[in-house]
Amino acid sequence: MKFGFLVRLALVTGSCALLTACAPSLQRNALTPDIALSSEAMFDPSIRTWGDLTHSYDVDGQGTYLRPIQLDKSLLNDLGDKTRTIDHLSISGGGAEGAYGAGLLNGLSDSGQRPEYRLVTGISTGAIIGLHAFLGEDFDPELRELYTQTTDKDIYKKRGLWALTHSPSLIDTTPFEEMVRAFIDRDILDKVREQHLRGRLFLVKTTHLDAQRSVIWNMGEIALHQGDTAVNLFQDVIIASAAIPGVFNPVLISVNIDGVVYDEMHVDGGVVSQVFFMPNYFDVSEAVDNRRQLIEQLEVTEETQINSKVWVISNTRLGAKWSDTTPSFTNIMGRSIQTMIKYQRRDNIAQIYRQAQETESDFHHSYLPHLIPKGQPDKPFNAGYMQYLYCYGYLRGLDSQHWEDTPPDYWRIQQEAKRF
């Protein structure tokens, strides 16, 4: 999504807020580092972990932080007792341009080529698409409607100039939050729970702004809990993962410690990474060992091989493109932020490629090419533009040959970008 206009306006608003020194409208009782979460069941290590720690999250088997779950062997072998490929799906952020990934997934469904993903990870709009991908093809119609019928008014309301000086965000994203909460109810959590208990994983990344650290949430573990607290937390994580700092409302995730309610401020996982497959410091040798254990569970011969594939969907253009930068504070800062995000994304893709190699997995990557025109900067959620992206992604989903098996050739992409 093109947020240059919004970024520049946010920078101007921030400057005004500094000058007027208005009190913030979002009141907090922030959780401090010295308060332990041990008494808060909804924050045990099976539900969430820091994204920058060395640990052993499950990828091909049941990892250290997960409850013992009886693996559904149909995930690994078909009715003919032939082993299936283990497929992992990583979906990037991209805002409205997530329509590309939505169309791609639905095209895969209609082509008969879409696998049942053992692991789905998502950040920002990728978390929203990832939920639908995890739930399966039955939710394709909802995914299509979300990314073809949504407009700006369904996502946000503009704030008045005075409100901007003391608000936590440039725009009021209450409509977006209400839309997410209307879709994610107890029935959705029960469906996530059902898939989680089969041995599948759905992971979402947010940024814990107070701690300046990423958090990886195991959404299936949240779904195992009953009550409104679990539903609210599931909703909060999805909303927080898409909360572009300074532009969207941040999410205060409530933590109840001995009867006292504290909060943590979480924003877009894209602050720390644009797409991820495994945590940064995951011991990949464990994934290979877990795959061997799965073969043993199938009670097949030692010669049996289970192939693994990593599918990455980048809902954005990857090439660097020339643009004259006006020598003003907002334009220089805005252009710098856009450039920083672009190269962060490239590093993330390279890291996933390395992790795929280290886990003996095939790598497959799809991204939005520069031949697709950009949308209107001041109307990022234009329905017509999103429908165009969706249709293009759908056609790509029908074409199994478009996936690339190596990291992008950025020189070639940048040459192509010059023509558009």
N, C-alpha and C positions, 0 to 999 in steps of 0.2 A: 504494500500500500504506500502511496506517496504521501508522506507526512511532513514534507518540507514546509508547507504553509503553516501547519499546526505547530511545528517545532519553533519556527520564527516567532509566531504569535505568543507561544509559551515563554520564550526568552524575554520578549517585551513585557509580558505580564509579570514575570519574575522580577524584572528590574523595577517595575512600578510598585510591587509589593515591598521591595527593599526600601524604596523611598518613603512609602507611606507607613511602613512598620506596623501594619494591621495585625491584630491577633488572629491566629488560625481558627477556622470554623470547626475543624475536626478535633474534638476533645478526646484525650487518651488517658489510659492508665497502663502505661507501657510495662511489659514484662522486663525485668532486669536480669543480667547474667547470673546473679547470685541466687536466683530462685530456681529450685530444681523442678523438673516436670514429672518426676517419678510418680506423683499421685494423680496425674492426669492421664487416664487410660487412652484417650484419643490421640495421644502423642507418643505412644510407645515406639520402639525402634522398628517394629514390623510395619508401621504406618508411614513413617518418614525418616529420612536420614540426611545429613549434610552432604551436599554434592561434591565437596572437596576433601572428603575423608577416604582413606584406604579401607575398603570393605568388600564384601562379597555378595552383592545383589544377584539374585537368580537371573540367568539368561537362558541356559539350556536345561537347568534342573532346578531343584529346590534349594535356594541359597540360605545362608546363615540367618538372615533376618526374617525368614518366612515361617509361618506355622506349617507343621507337617500336613501336606495335602495329598490325597490319593490322585495320582496322575491319571488323566483320561488317556488311555493308550491309543484311542482313535486319532489323537493329535499326531501320532508318530507312525502309525501304520494303517493301511486301508483294509477293506474287507478281504482283499486277496493276500493279506499278510505281507505286503510289500511296504517297506519303510517310506514315509513321506519326508519331504524337505521341511526343515524347521525354518520358518520365515519370520523375520523381524522387520518392523516398520517404524521409521523415524520421520516425523513430520515437523517441518520448520514453522516459524512464525511468518507473518506477512500481511496481517490485517485482512482487508478486503480481497487481496490477491490470493487468499486461501481458497477462493472460488476455483482457482486452477487445480489445486489438490483435490477438492471435492469432486470436480468433474472427472479428474483422472481416476479416482477410486470407483466412481459409478461406471465409468467406461470399462474398467477392469472387470467389474461385476457382469456387465452385459456381454463382454467378450468371453466370459467363462474362464478367465485367466487369474482371477483374484483368489489368492490363497487365504486360509484361515491363519492369521498372524498369531504366532505364539507370544510375541512381545510387541507392544505398541507404545511408543514414547511420543510426547508432544509438548510443544512450548507455544504459548500465546494462541493464535488461531489454530495452530497445530494441535493443541490440547482439545479444542472443540471438535475438530475433524477426527482426531484420534479416538475420542469417545464413540463416535459413530462407527469408525472402522473397527473398534474393539467389539461393539455390539453386533456387528455383522451386516450382511446385505439386506436384512429386513428393514434396516433404518436408512437405506439409500434414498427413499422418497423424502424423508425429513431433512437429510443432508442436502439434497437438491433444492428444496424449498428455502432452506436457510441461506444458501449462497446464491440464489437467483432472485428471491423476492424481498430480501432485506434492503432497506434504504437508510439514509443518514438519520432520519427521524426515529427509526427503530433502534438506533445505537446511542444517540446522544441528543442533548439539548444544549444550545448555546447559552453561555452565562452573560449577564449584563456586565458592563465595565466595572461597576463598583463591586459586584460579587467576585470578579476575577482577582481583586486585590487581597482577598482574605479566604480564598477557596484553595483546596489541596490539588486542584486540577484545572486545566484550561476549559474543559467541557464537562457537563453533567452527564455521566453515563448511567444514570438510573434506568433508562429504558433498556439498555443492554443487560444490566444486572437482572431486571425483572424478566426479560426474555429467557435468560439462562435458568433462573430459578423456576420458571413455569415449565420448562422442559425436563429438568432434573428433579424427579420426585422419588418417592420410595420404590415405585415400580422400576424405574431406571436402575436404582441401586441394587435391587434384587436381581436384575438381569446381569449387571456387572458381577455381582456376587456369584451367580451361577457359573459364569465363565472363569472367574478367578479360582473357584473350587475345582475346575477341570485342569488347572495348572497353567492358565494363561495369565499374562501380566499387562497392566496398563499403568504406566508411570508418567507423571507430570512434574515439570520443574517450575518453581517460582523463585523469586529473589526475596530473601528476608532482609529488608532494608536496614533494620536496626542493627543486625549482626554483620551486614555486608557480606552475606554468604548465600549460596544457592541451596535450595531444599528440594529433594526428590521425594515425591509423594507416591505411595503405592495405593492407587485408588481402589483396588480390589479389597485391600485390607480395611479401608474405611467402610466399604460396602458390607463387610461382615458384621458391623455393629448395627444395632437397632436404634430406633428413636430419632427424634428431630435433630439431635446434636450431630449425628452422622450425616444426615441429609444436608444440613447447613454447612458442615465442613466440606463435604464433597463439592457443593455449589461454590463455596468461597475459594477453593483451590482453583477451580476452572476459571472463575472470574479474575482472580489474582494473577494467574498465569498470562492473561491477556491485558492486564492493566498497565498500559504504557505510562511510565512515570512522568508526572507533570501534565499529561494530556488526559488520561483516564483517571477516575477516582481510585486511590489506593484501597486495599482491602485490609481491614483490621480483623485478624483472626483471633477469636476469643479463646482464652485459656483460663479454666477454672481451677484455682489452686486453694484447697482447704476453704472453699466457700467464697473466696475473693476472686473476682473476675478481672483478669489482666488482658492485654492485647499485644499482638505482634503485627507490625506493618509489613505486608507482602505486596510486591508489584510484579510486573512482567518478568518471566524467566529469561526473556531476551536481553535483560541487563547484563547477564553473565554468559549466556550462550544462545545462539540462534536455533540450534538443532543438536540433539544428542542421541547416542545409541546406548552407551554404558557410562556410568559415573567416571569422572576424570581419572581416578586412581584405582580403578577396578583391576584386580589380579586376573588377567585374561586366561592364565593357565587353568584357573578353576572352571572356566566355561568348557574347555576341552575335556577336563576330567569329568564334568557333569554329563557331557554328551556320552562318554563311555558308560557311565552309570545308567543312562537311559537305555542304551543298547542291552544292558544286562536285564533291565526291567521287562524288556520285550521278549526275553528268553529266546533269542535268536543266536546265530553263530557269531563267533568273534570277528569273522571276516565282514560282517554286516557294517555298512557305512550309512550314517545319517548325514545327508547334505544340509548345509546351513546357508541361508541367504539373508543379506541385509539390504532392505529397500529404503532409499532416502528420497523424500519429496521436498524440494526447495521451492517454496511459494514466493519466488522473487527472481529478479534478474541478477546475474552474478558479475557481469562485466563492468569495468570502470568506464565511465563515459564523460567526455569533456563537457564542461559547462562553465562559462565565464562567471566568476564569483564577484558580486558587487562588494566593494570594500566597506561594508557596514558590520556592526556588531552582530546583528541577528543572522545575516547571510553567512558570515564567516563561521560562526558557531554552528549554524544549521548544517552547512556543507561539511564541516569537520565531523559532526556526529554521524551524518550519513556515511561518510567515508570510513569511520571507525567501525560502524556496524557491518559494512560490506566486507572488510578484511577479517573481522571476527567470524563472520559466516564462513569465509573461505577456510579459516583455520579449523572451524568445527567440522567441515566436510572432510578435510584432510585427516583429522583425528579419527573420524568414523571409518575412513578407508583403512587406516592403520589397524584399528581395532578389528575390522572385518578380516584383514589378513592374519592377524595374530590368533583369531578364533577359528581360522580355517573356513571362513565364510565367503561366499561370492558377494561382490559389491554391485549394486544397481542404483543408478541415480537419475532422477528426472528433475528438470528445473524449467523455469519460465524463460523463454528466449526473448531477445531484444526486438524481434520483429513484431511482437505484440505491442501495440501503442499503449502509452500510459494513460491513466484516468485523470480526471480533473482534480488538481491539488486541493481546491476548496470544497470538493464533494467526494471524499474518499470512498464512501459507500454508495456510489451511484449504481442503481439496480441494472441499468443497461450495460454498464462496464463489467459488472460482476457476471452477468449472463454471458457476455462475450468470452470472458476468461473461463467460465465453467464449460462452455461448449468446446473451446479449444482444448482444455484439459481432458474433456470426455473423448475427443478424437484421439488424443495421445494415449489414453487408456486402452483404446481399441487396437493400438499399434504396439505390439510387443517388442518391435525392433528399435524403438526410440530410446530405450534405457541405455545409459552409458555405464561401462564396467570399470572405469578409472575416474579419478578426480578430473574436474573440468580443465580443458585446455584454455586458460584465461586469455592467452594471446589471440587465439582464434576467435573467442567470444568478443573480445574488445574490437577486433577488426570488423566483426559483424555489426557491433553496436554503432560503429561510425556511419553505417549506411542507413540507420533509422533515427 
